[in-house]
Amino acid sequence: MRTWILAISLALAASTAAAADGVENKWRVEITGNAETAGRIVLQLAPGKGEPIRAVATIANGRAENDVARDLGTALQSVASGQYNVEVDDGEDVLVKKQGGERDFVITVVENTVQGVRVEIDAE
């Protein structure tokens, strides 16, 4: 009985966490700051159901925030163009929008090893 109650509790917690993930149909990735070191930025696009996609952008030392945004946009476009529209907006922002028929999704920063560059993600 305890095992069954624990299993139900864990399932409810998982479904609550999934609902709290905040899947949306469009996201803005804002880049601020210039690259003080070389490194990489890894983003994950995860649909509400299905396999996540990871994009890895290699950033050179000294890249300005607009260049970092372009590098990140190119990395996203290369792995997600079949499911998501990716465009650089206002120079330092990258917009990612689901294509027709795709599920809403969430974007998260998995890794950012580039000193001086901050990545903020907001739903549109």
N, C-alpha and C positions, 0 to 999 in steps of 0.2 A: 504494500500500500504506500509506504514512504517513497519507494522508488518511482511509483506512478505519479504521486503528487510532485516530486522533484522534477520529473520529466515535463509535466504540464507547466510548472512554474518556469522552467528554463525555456520552454517553447514560447510562452507568453512574453518573457523578457526579450527573447530574440525578435519576436514580431514587433514589439514596442520599439526596440532599437532600430529596426529597419524602417519603421515609420518616421522615426526621429532623424533619419539620415538626410531628410530633406531633398529627395530627388526632384529635379526641375527639368524643364525642357531647354533652358538656355542659361549659360554661365559666363561671367566676366572674370578673367584672370588678369589682375593688375600687377604690373612690375614697377617697382620703385628702387632707385639707386643704381649705381654703376658697379660693374664687376671689379672688385679689388683683387680677386684671385681667379684663376681658372677653376672650373669645377663642372658640376652637372646639376640639372634640375629634372626631377622625375615626377610626373603627374600621373594619376590614375583616374580614368573615366570608368565609372561603374554604373551600369544600368540597374534599375530596380530589381530586375531578374536577369540573369545571364552572366557571362564571363566579362570581367573587367579588362580594360585595355590600358597598357602603360606606354607613356611617351617619354623618351629620354632626350634631353637637349644638352649637348656639350657646349659650354660657354667658355670663351677665351678671356683671359685676363684683359682688363681695360675696356670691355664692351660697354657701351652706354645703354641705358634702360630701354630705349627704343630698339636697339640692336638685339638685346636679350629677348624682348617681346617677339621680334621677328624670328629669332632662333627657336624659341619655344613654339611659336605658331607653325613653323616648318616641321618641327618634330611631331606635333599633334596631327598635322595634315598628313604626314607620311604613314601614320598608323591608323588613323580614324576617318579618312576621307570617305569611305564607303558608308559610314553610319552618321557622321557628324559634319556640319559645315564649320569651318574654322576660318576666321579672318582677324587681321590685326586692325585695331580701332584706336583712334587718338594717339597713335604712335607707340604708347607704352601699355596698351591693353590688348588682350586676345579674347575674342568672343567665340564661344563654342555653342552651337545650337544643334539639336537633334534633327535629322532628316525625317521626312514623312514615313510613318510606319514604325519608327524606332521607339523604344521605351524612354521615358524620362530617366535622368541619370544624375549622378553626383560626381564632382571633381574634387580630388584631394591631393595635397602635396605629400608625396612619399619621401622625397629627399631633396634637399637644397644644400649643396656644398660650396656655393658661390658666395664668398664673403662680400658684403656691401649690397647685395641684391635681396630684396624682400618680395615675396609672392603672396598676394591676397586674393582670395576667391570669394565672389559674391554671386548670388542668384540674380538674374535679370528679371 
